[in-house]
Amino acid sequence: MHTNIAIFASGAGSNARKIIEYFPHPLPPLHGVERGHADFERDNSTKNNIKVSLVACNKVGAGVLDIARELNIPAILLDKEKFFRGNAYVDELKEAGINIIVLAGFLWKVPSALVNAYPGRIINIHPALLPKYGGKGMYGNFVHTAVIAAGEKESGITIHLVDELYDHGQHIFQATCPVLPGDTAESLASRIHSLEHANYPKVIAEFVKNLEEPMKDLILKFHAFIKEKIERYKNLYAFGEDSIRYDFYHAALNLFNLTPSDIILEQALPSSLFTAKERDITMRTKQGRSLEKPEFDLRIDPIKQLQSGLLAEFAFFRSTETAHHQAKSQRHGKLMNEMFRLALLKSYKNDNGEFIYKDFSKFRCLLICVTDSEMIDYGYNDRGPRAIPIQAKYELSEDYLKKFPKTITGSIDDKFLSKAKTLKIVPVATRIYEFNEPAKSITPKWATWVWEVSYNRIGI
């Protein structure tokens, strides 16, 4: 899973530096399209990517801003009025793709608007063993002075979830160090800083891993269902796209102990994105969808195991008994089309309070593709500019799309292109899971690919 962290800090930024240096720096831009298909590289990585994508600071001239500049991390200076009485920068964080917020010496209380936008996804480090020595005004040397004055024999650090109260959320990790005779606030602070620097980055990594485990387990269970079906029927053309949707449906039911009413299949796009008439007059030649077919495949509202909720689109590409080369470029375009569909859903905040919808900006949006060699090998053995391989990452701006031939981009619904332009958003997609199965004597090679889809705001 590709996880973007925002660090909130108020001071020198020693913890921020350790966290930034612990995780990989931002990945380079998409490669290969402008150089032609021969230069594309196959990306088989399934490694979870964690990176610090933003530093937020509430103090002009703070050292953490210098660290962000030195390490080439985007930074914003927080305005107090906007933070506490505005949107708490939620829109900016979402548009930057931030998944996790890490407080590292951040001295403002986190407002409810931010806590509600990132439930269970904001963590803080406190320089004492909570619940002792926490609360308003207990930070830095004020904490260490209180610990020494109370005659404590040990102190330490607490890493915890953040809620609306100071130093109150669920504890994730604690580590201790001795309080020595003759300690001053400064000498104790030095040992506490060593604990922070040694543990905070590692705990963040483990925290992210634990958050992602339910999603990974769901994708693996779905993949296992597909694998069982392929091994039974010896090929992929014995079943269709509806079948894999139901495989995912049953994987979620079984894994998370849901009921059928917890999952919605084939729901129409909200009317504020498209009117009923626009929604229902689909482009049969481009989408392969009948006039009555709803507009997105699957929805799971937030549950304990998937706290953000889930929207999903499915694509199923395989050769058939009679045709082994079925318009691969159009299939590539279909993937891009579904990225537009999901990005538009991700932009929907339900400002009108439509009863049957939610604020989808908080949901995770996944494009799930099952394919055999039809698309796995597409673009690597073919010749000519029309054969561009499936990419691990997409940023579907107008300039980016111009690098692809019309045989691919012609499969993107004009309504989606127009709506994205009106909303000033650019769909972005990153492949977060890739599970490959080799060919066997009686079954083909095949793969499950999963992209997470969001968007960038033009001009932000």
C-alpha positions as CSV (number, residue, x, y, z in Angstrom):
1,M,0.0,0.0,0.0
2,H,1.2,3.5,-0.9
3,T,0.9,5.5,2.3
4,N,1.5,9.3,2.4
5,I,2.3,10.8,5.8
6,A,1.9,14.4,6.9
7,I,4.1,15.4,9.9
8,F,2.7,18.2,12.1
9,A,5.4,19.9,14.2
10,S,6.0,23.2,16.0
11,G,9.7,23.2,16.8
12,A,13.2,22.2,15.8
13,G,12.0,19.0,14.1
14,S,14.5,16.4,15.4
15,N,11.8,13.7,15.4
16,A,10.5,14.9,12.0
17,R,14.0,14.4,10.5
18,K,14.3,10.9,11.9
19,I,10.9,10.0,10.5
20,I,11.6,11.5,7.0
21,E,15.0,9.8,6.8
22,Y,13.6,6.4,7.9
23,F,11.1,6.2,5.1
24,P,11.9,6.4,1.3
25,H,11.8,9.8,-0.2
26,P,9.1,10.6,-2.8
27,L,9.1,8.3,-5.8
28,P,10.2,9.8,-9.1
29,P,7.6,10.8,-11.7
30,L,6.0,8.3,-14.1
31,H,8.5,7.0,-16.6
32,G,8.5,5.7,-20.1
33,V,5.5,7.1,-21.9
34,E,7.3,9.8,-23.7
35,R,10.1,7.5,-24.8
36,G,7.9,4.9,-26.5
37,H,6.8,1.4,-25.5
38,A,10.2,-0.2,-25.8
39,D,11.5,1.8,-22.8
40,F,8.7,0.8,-20.4
41,E,9.9,-1.2,-17.4
42,R,7.8,-4.0,-15.9
43,D,7.1,-3.1,-12.2
44,N,6.6,-6.2,-10.2
45,S,7.0,-4.6,-6.8
46,T,4.4,-5.4,-4.2
47,K,6.3,-3.7,-1.4
48,N,4.3,-1.3,0.8
49,N,5.5,2.2,0.2
50,I,5.5,4.7,3.0
51,K,6.7,8.2,2.5
52,V,6.5,11.6,4.2
53,S,4.7,13.8,1.7
54,L,4.0,16.9,3.7
55,V,5.2,18.9,6.7
56,A,2.7,21.2,8.4
57,C,4.0,23.8,10.9
58,N,2.3,26.4,13.0
59,K,5.3,28.5,13.8
60,V,7.1,30.9,11.5
61,G,10.8,30.2,11.4
62,A,10.6,26.8,13.1
63,G,13.5,24.5,12.5
64,V,11.3,21.8,11.0
65,L,10.6,24.1,8.1
66,D,14.3,24.2,7.3
67,I,14.5,20.4,7.5
68,A,11.6,20.1,5.1
69,R,13.3,22.4,2.7
70,E,16.6,20.6,3.0
71,L,15.0,17.2,2.4
72,N,12.7,18.4,-0.4
73,I,9.5,17.8,1.4
74,P,6.5,20.1,0.7
75,A,5.6,22.3,3.7
76,I,2.7,24.5,4.7
77,L,2.4,27.1,7.4
78,L,-0.8,26.7,9.3
79,D,-3.1,29.6,9.9
80,K,-4.6,29.5,13.4
81,E,-8.0,30.8,12.3
82,K,-8.4,28.4,9.5
83,F,-7.1,25.5,11.6
84,F,-9.5,26.0,14.5
85,R,-12.5,27.7,12.9
86,G,-12.2,26.7,9.2
87,N,-11.8,23.3,7.6
88,A,-8.6,22.4,9.6
89,Y,-6.8,22.0,6.3
90,V,-8.8,18.7,5.6
91,D,-9.3,19.6,2.0
92,E,-5.6,20.3,1.4
93,L,-4.6,17.1,3.2
94,K,-7.0,15.0,1.2
95,E,-5.9,16.6,-2.1
96,A,-2.3,15.9,-1.2
97,G,-3.3,12.2,-0.8
98,I,-2.4,12.1,2.9
99,N,-3.4,8.9,4.6
100,I,-1.8,9.2,8.1
101,I,-1.0,12.3,10.2
102,V,1.9,12.1,12.6
103,L,2.3,14.7,15.4
104,A,5.9,15.3,16.3
105,G,6.2,18.1,18.8
106,F,3.0,19.8,17.6
107,L,1.7,22.1,20.3
108,W,-1.8,23.0,19.1
109,K,-4.7,20.9,20.1
110,V,-6.1,18.9,17.1
111,P,-9.6,20.2,16.3
112,S,-12.6,17.8,15.9
113,A,-12.8,18.5,12.1
114,L,-9.4,16.9,11.6
115,V,-9.9,14.1,14.1
116,N,-13.2,13.2,12.3
117,A,-11.6,13.3,8.9
118,Y,-8.8,10.9,9.9
119,P,-10.4,8.6,12.5
120,G,-7.8,6.3,14.0
121,R,-5.2,7.7,11.6
122,I,-3.6,10.5,13.7
123,I,-0.8,9.5,16.1
124,N,1.2,11.5,18.6
125,I,4.3,11.0,20.7
126,H,4.3,12.2,24.3
127,P,7.5,12.5,26.4
128,A,6.1,10.7,29.5
129,L,4.4,7.5,30.5
130,L,0.7,8.5,30.0
131,P,-1.8,8.7,31.7
132,K,0.6,10.5,34.0
133,Y,2.0,13.9,33.1
134,G,-0.3,14.6,30.2
135,G,-2.9,17.3,29.4
136,K,-2.8,21.0,28.5
137,G,0.5,22.6,29.1
138,M,2.4,19.4,29.6
139,Y,5.1,19.4,26.9
140,G,8.8,19.5,26.6
141,N,10.7,20.4,29.8
142,F,7.5,21.1,31.7
143,V,6.9,17.4,31.6
144,H,10.4,16.4,32.7
145,T,10.4,19.0,35.5
146,A,7.1,17.5,36.8
147,V,8.5,14.0,36.6
148,I,11.6,14.8,38.6
149,A,9.7,16.9,41.2
150,A,7.4,14.0,41.8
151,G,10.3,11.7,42.6
152,E,9.6,9.2,39.8
153,K,12.1,6.4,39.3
154,E,11.4,6.1,35.6
155,S,9.9,8.0,32.7
156,G,9.6,7.3,29.1
157,I,7.5,7.9,25.9
158,T,4.0,7.1,24.9
159,I,2.8,6.8,21.3
160,H,-1.0,7.0,21.1
161,L,-3.9,7.7,18.8
162,V,-5.2,11.2,18.9
163,D,-8.8,12.2,19.8
164,E,-10.5,15.5,20.8
165,L,-8.8,15.5,24.2
166,Y,-5.2,16.2,25.1
167,D,-3.0,13.1,25.4
168,H,-6.1,10.9,25.8
169,G,-6.3,8.5,22.8
170,Q,-5.6,4.7,22.8
171,H,-2.0,3.8,23.6
172,I,0.0,2.1,20.8
173,F,3.5,1.9,22.4
174,Q,5.4,2.8,25.5
175,A,9.1,2.6,26.3
176,T,10.9,3.5,29.5
177,C,14.1,5.0,30.8
178,P,15.4,5.6,34.3
179,V,15.2,8.9,36.1
180,L,18.6,9.2,37.7
181,P,19.7,11.0,40.9
182,G,20.7,14.5,40.1
183,D,18.8,14.6,36.8
184,T,17.8,17.9,35.4
185,A,15.0,18.5,32.9
186,E,17.6,18.8,30.2
187,S,19.5,15.5,31.1
188,L,16.2,13.6,31.3
189,A,15.1,15.1,28.0
190,S,18.2,13.8,26.3
191,R,17.4,10.2,27.3
192,I,13.7,10.7,26.3
193,H,14.8,12.1,22.9
194,S,16.9,9.0,22.3
195,L,13.9,6.8,23.0
196,E,11.8,8.9,20.6
197,H,14.3,8.8,17.8
198,A,14.9,5.1,18.1
199,N,11.2,4.1,18.3
200,Y,8.9,6.5,16.7
201,P,9.7,5.7,13.0
202,K,9.5,2.0,13.7
203,V,6.2,2.3,15.5
204,I,4.8,4.4,12.6
205,A,5.8,1.6,10.1
206,E,4.1,-1.0,12.3
207,F,1.0,1.1,12.7
208,V,0.7,1.6,9.0
209,K,1.2,-2.2,8.4
210,N,-1.6,-3.0,10.9
211,L,-3.9,-0.6,9.3
212,E,-3.3,-2.1,5.9
213,E,-3.6,-5.8,7.0
214,P,-7.4,-6.0,6.6
215,M,-7.3,-4.6,3.1
216,K,-4.5,-6.9,2.1
217,D,-6.3,-9.9,3.6
218,L,-9.4,-9.0,1.6
219,I,-7.5,-8.8,-1.7
220,L,-5.6,-12.1,-0.9
221,K,-8.9,-13.9,-0.1
222,F,-10.4,-12.6,-3.3
223,H,-7.4,-13.7,-5.3
224,A,-7.7,-17.2,-3.6
225,F,-11.3,-17.4,-4.8
226,I,-10.3,-16.6,-8.3
227,K,-7.4,-19.1,-8.2
228,E,-9.7,-21.9,-7.0
229,K,-12.1,-21.2,-9.9
230,I,-9.3,-21.1,-12.5
231,E,-7.9,-24.4,-11.2
232,R,-11.3,-26.0,-11.4
233,Y,-12.2,-24.8,-14.9
234,K,-8.6,-24.7,-16.3
235,N,-9.0,-21.2,-17.9
236,L,-10.4,-17.7,-17.4
237,Y,-13.0,-17.6,-20.2
238,A,-15.3,-20.1,-18.3
239,F,-16.6,-17.2,-16.2
240,G,-17.2,-13.4,-16.7
241,E,-16.7,-10.1,-14.9
242,D,-19.9,-10.4,-12.9
243,S,-18.5,-13.6,-11.4
244,I,-15.4,-11.8,-10.1
245,R,-17.5,-9.1,-8.6
246,Y,-19.4,-11.7,-6.6
247,D,-16.1,-13.4,-5.6
248,F,-15.0,-10.1,-4.0
249,Y,-18.5,-9.7,-2.4
250,H,-18.2,-13.1,-0.8
251,A,-14.6,-12.5,0.2
252,A,-15.7,-9.4,2.1
253,L,-18.7,-11.1,3.6
254,N,-16.7,-14.0,4.9
255,L,-13.6,-12.1,6.1
256,F,-15.4,-9.3,7.9
257,N,-18.5,-11.2,9.0
258,L,-20.8,-8.9,7.1
259,T,-24.4,-9.3,6.1
260,P,-25.6,-8.8,2.5
261,S,-27.1,-5.5,3.4
262,D,-23.6,-4.2,4.3
263,I,-22.5,-4.3,0.7
264,I,-24.1,-2.4,-2.2
265,L,-23.5,-3.7,-5.7
266,E,-24.0,-1.6,-8.9
267,Q,-25.1,1.7,-7.5
268,A,-25.8,4.8,-9.7
269,L,-23.5,7.7,-9.5
270,P,-24.9,10.6,-7.3
271,S,-27.1,13.0,-9.3
272,S,-24.9,15.9,-8.4
273,L,-22.2,14.3,-10.5
274,F,-24.5,13.5,-13.4
275,T,-28.2,14.0,-13.8
276,A,-30.3,10.9,-14.2
277,K,-30.5,11.4,-18.0
278,E,-26.7,11.9,-18.3
279,R,-26.1,8.9,-16.1
280,D,-28.4,6.5,-17.8
281,I,-27.5,7.4,-21.4
282,T,-24.2,5.5,-21.3
283,M,-21.9,4.9,-24.3
284,R,-22.6,1.3,-25.2
285,T,-19.7,1.1,-27.6
286,K,-17.2,2.5,-25.1
287,Q,-18.3,1.0,-21.9
288,G,-20.0,-2.2,-22.9
289,R,-22.7,-1.3,-20.4
290,S,-26.5,-1.5,-21.1
291,L,-28.6,1.6,-20.8
292,E,-30.0,0.4,-17.5
293,K,-26.7,-0.5,-15.8
294,P,-25.8,1.5,-12.7
295,E,-22.5,3.4,-12.7
296,F,-20.2,1.8,-10.1
297,D,-19.6,-1.7,-9.0
298,L,-19.3,-2.1,-5.2
299,R,-19.6,0.0,-2.0
300,I,-18.8,-1.0,1.6
301,D,-19.5,1.8,4.1
302,P,-17.0,2.3,7.0
303,I,-16.7,-0.7,9.3
304,K,-14.3,-1.6,12.0
305,Q,-12.0,-3.5,9.7
306,L,-12.2,-0.9,6.9
307,Q,-12.6,2.4,8.7
308,S,-12.5,4.5,5.6
309,G,-15.1,2.5,3.7
310,L,-14.5,1.2,0.2
311,L,-15.6,1.8,-3.4
312,A,-14.5,-0.6,-6.1
313,E,-14.6,-1.0,-9.8
314,F,-13.7,-4.3,-11.5
315,A,-12.0,-5.2,-14.9
316,F,-11.7,-8.7,-16.3
317,F,-9.5,-9.1,-19.3
318,R,-8.7,-12.5,-20.8
319,S,-8.4,-14.3,-24.1
320,T,-11.4,-16.5,-25.1
321,E,-11.8,-19.7,-27.0
322,T,-12.3,-17.9,-30.3
323,A,-10.3,-14.7,-29.9
324,H,-6.9,-14.3,-28.4
325,H,-6.2,-10.6,-29.3
326,Q,-9.2,-8.6,-28.4
327,A,-8.6,-4.8,-28.7
328,K,-6.0,-4.6,-26.0
329,S,-5.5,-0.9,-26.5
330,Q,-9.2,-0.4,-25.8
331,R,-8.9,-2.5,-22.6
332,H,-6.1,-0.3,-21.5
333,G,-8.4,2.7,-22.1
334,K,-11.1,1.0,-20.1
335,L,-8.8,0.9,-17.1
336,M,-8.2,4.6,-17.5
337,N,-12.0,5.2,-17.8
338,E,-12.5,3.4,-14.5
339,M,-9.9,5.6,-12.9
340,F,-11.9,8.6,-14.0
341,R,-15.1,7.1,-12.6
342,L,-13.5,6.4,-9.2
343,A,-11.8,9.8,-9.0
344,L,-15.1,11.5,-9.6
345,L,-16.6,9.4,-6.8
346,K,-13.7,10.3,-4.6
347,S,-14.4,14.0,-5.2
348,Y,-18.0,13.6,-4.0
349,K,-18.6,15.0,-0.5
350,N,-22.4,14.7,-0.4
351,D,-22.8,18.4,0.4
352,N,-26.5,18.1,-0.5
353,G,-27.1,15.4,2.1
354,E,-28.4,12.8,-0.4
355,F,-29.8,10.1,1.8
356,I,-28.5,7.0,-0.1
357,Y,-24.9,8.4,-0.3
358,K,-22.1,9.3,2.0
359,D,-19.1,11.6,1.9
360,F,-17.1,9.5,-0.6
361,S,-14.0,11.7,-0.2
362,K,-13.2,9.7,2.9
363,F,-13.6,6.3,1.2
364,R,-10.8,4.3,-0.4
365,C,-11.3,3.8,-4.1
366,L,-9.9,0.6,-5.7
367,L,-9.7,-0.5,-9.3
368,I,-9.4,-4.3,-9.3
369,C,-8.3,-6.1,-12.4
370,V,-7.9,-9.8,-13.1
371,T,-6.2,-10.7,-16.3
372,D,-4.2,-13.4,-18.1
373,S,-1.3,-12.9,-20.6
374,E,-3.6,-10.8,-22.7
375,M,-2.7,-7.7,-20.7
376,I,0.2,-9.0,-18.6
377,D,2.4,-9.1,-21.7
378,Y,0.7,-6.3,-23.5
379,G,3.2,-3.7,-24.8
380,Y,6.3,-5.7,-24.0
381,N,6.4,-8.0,-27.1
382,D,4.2,-5.9,-29.4
383,R,5.6,-3.4,-31.8
384,G,4.3,0.0,-32.6
385,P,3.3,3.1,-30.6
386,R,-0.2,1.8,-30.0
387,A,1.1,-0.9,-27.7
388,I,1.8,0.9,-24.4
389,P,2.0,-1.4,-21.4
390,I,-0.3,-1.2,-18.3
391,Q,1.4,1.2,-15.9
392,A,1.9,1.0,-12.1
393,K,1.1,4.7,-11.8
394,Y,-1.1,7.1,-13.7
395,E,-1.7,10.8,-13.5
396,L,-4.4,11.4,-16.1
397,S,-3.9,15.1,-16.9
398,E,-4.6,16.4,-20.4
399,D,-0.8,16.5,-21.2
400,Y,-0.4,12.9,-19.9
401,L,-3.2,11.6,-22.0
402,K,-1.8,13.2,-25.1
403,K,1.1,10.7,-24.9
404,F,-1.2,7.8,-25.5
405,P,-2.8,7.0,-28.9
406,K,-6.5,7.5,-29.5
407,T,-6.9,3.8,-29.7
408,I,-6.4,3.9,-25.9
409,T,-7.8,7.3,-24.8
410,G,-10.9,6.9,-27.1
411,S,-12.3,4.4,-24.5
412,I,-12.5,7.2,-21.9
413,D,-16.1,8.4,-21.6
414,D,-16.4,12.0,-22.8
415,K,-18.7,12.8,-19.9
416,F,-16.0,11.7,-17.4
417,L,-13.4,13.9,-19.1
418,S,-15.7,16.9,-19.2
419,K,-16.8,16.5,-15.6
420,A,-13.2,16.1,-14.3
421,K,-12.3,19.3,-16.2
422,T,-15.2,21.2,-14.7
423,L,-14.3,20.1,-11.2
424,K,-10.6,20.8,-11.9
425,I,-9.4,17.4,-10.8
426,V,-6.8,15.0,-12.3
427,P,-7.3,11.3,-11.6
428,V,-4.3,9.6,-10.1
429,A,-3.8,5.9,-9.6
430,T,-1.1,3.8,-7.9
431,R,-0.9,0.1,-8.1
432,I,-0.8,-1.1,-4.5
433,Y,-1.1,-4.9,-4.9
434,E,0.1,-7.2,-7.6
435,F,-0.3,-11.0,-7.3
436,N,1.0,-13.1,-10.2
437,E,0.3,-16.8,-10.8
438,P,2.7,-18.6,-13.2
439,A,1.4,-20.7,-16.1
440,K,0.9,-24.5,-15.4
441,S,0.5,-27.4,-17.7
442,I,-3.3,-26.9,-17.9
443,T,-3.8,-23.3,-16.7
444,P,-2.5,-20.0,-18.1
445,K,-0.5,-17.4,-16.2
446,W,-2.7,-14.7,-14.7
447,A,-2.6,-11.9,-12.2
448,T,-4.7,-9.8,-9.9
449,W,-3.8,-6.1,-10.0
450,V,-5.2,-3.4,-7.6
451,W,-4.8,0.3,-8.0
452,E,-5.8,2.9,-5.4
453,V,-7.4,5.9,-7.1
454,S,-7.6,9.5,-6.0
455,Y,-7.1,12.8,-7.6
456,N,-5.0,16.0,-7.7
457,R,-6.7,19.4,-7.7
458,I,-5.6,21.5,-10.6
459,G,-4.0,24.7,-9.4
460,I,-3.4,23.5,-5.9
